[in-house]
Amino acid sequence: MSKERESYDFWTKYKRFASTEILLYIIMIVGIILGIIIFS
């Protein structure tokens, strides 16, 4: 039971980090696309 609880806490923490990471990746991808459009 305690192990399941630990993994649950881990996933709640990980989801919080993942959402910010996804936002950063989206910003990076948009920036790269804009850079290609500007420099081409």
C-alpha beads as a LAMMPS data file, in Angstrom:
LAMMPS data file: protein, C-alpha beads

40 atoms
39 bonds

1 atom types
1 bond types

-500.0 500.0 xlo xhi
-500.0 500.0 ylo yhi
-500.0 500.0 zlo zhi

Masses

1 110.0

Atoms # bond

1 1 1 0.000 0.000 0.000
2 1 1 2.749 2.464 0.946
3 1 1 4.561 1.832 -2.348
4 1 1 1.432 2.721 -4.348
5 1 1 1.075 5.915 -2.326
6 1 1 4.705 6.886 -3.106
7 1 1 4.256 6.309 -6.844
8 1 1 1.033 8.384 -6.758
9 1 1 2.866 11.300 -5.105
10 1 1 5.662 10.917 -7.679
11 1 1 3.215 11.093 -10.593
12 1 1 1.434 14.179 -9.230
13 1 1 4.816 15.930 -8.923
14 1 1 5.934 14.680 -12.357
15 1 1 2.744 15.902 -14.065
16 1 1 3.388 19.404 -12.707
17 1 1 6.943 19.357 -14.183
18 1 1 5.749 17.763 -17.441
19 1 1 3.173 20.510 -18.093
20 1 1 5.847 23.234 -17.809
21 1 1 8.274 21.169 -19.944
22 1 1 5.621 20.771 -22.664
23 1 1 5.089 24.557 -22.667
24 1 1 8.854 25.111 -23.004
25 1 1 9.057 22.611 -25.901
26 1 1 6.129 24.332 -27.681
27 1 1 7.845 27.734 -27.271
28 1 1 11.129 26.262 -28.589
29 1 1 9.421 24.672 -31.623
30 1 1 7.554 27.919 -32.437
31 1 1 10.828 29.851 -32.104
32 1 1 12.661 27.456 -34.440
33 1 1 9.858 27.655 -37.027
34 1 1 9.839 31.465 -36.841
35 1 1 13.637 31.494 -37.176
36 1 1 13.482 29.300 -40.304
37 1 1 10.796 31.543 -41.825
38 1 1 12.767 34.741 -41.042
39 1 1 16.167 33.435 -42.262
40 1 1 14.887 31.659 -45.398

Bonds

1 1 1 2
2 1 2 3
3 1 3 4
4 1 4 5
5 1 5 6
6 1 6 7
7 1 7 8
8 1 8 9
9 1 9 10
10 1 10 11
11 1 11 12
12 1 12 13
13 1 13 14
14 1 14 15
15 1 15 16
16 1 16 17
17 1 17 18
18 1 18 19
19 1 19 20
20 1 20 21
21 1 21 22
22 1 22 23
23 1 23 24
24 1 24 25
25 1 25 26
26 1 26 27
27 1 27 28
28 1 28 29
29 1 29 30
30 1 30 31
31 1 31 32
32 1 32 33
33 1 33 34
34 1 34 35
35 1 35 36
36 1 36 37
37 1 37 38
38 1 38 39
39 1 39 40
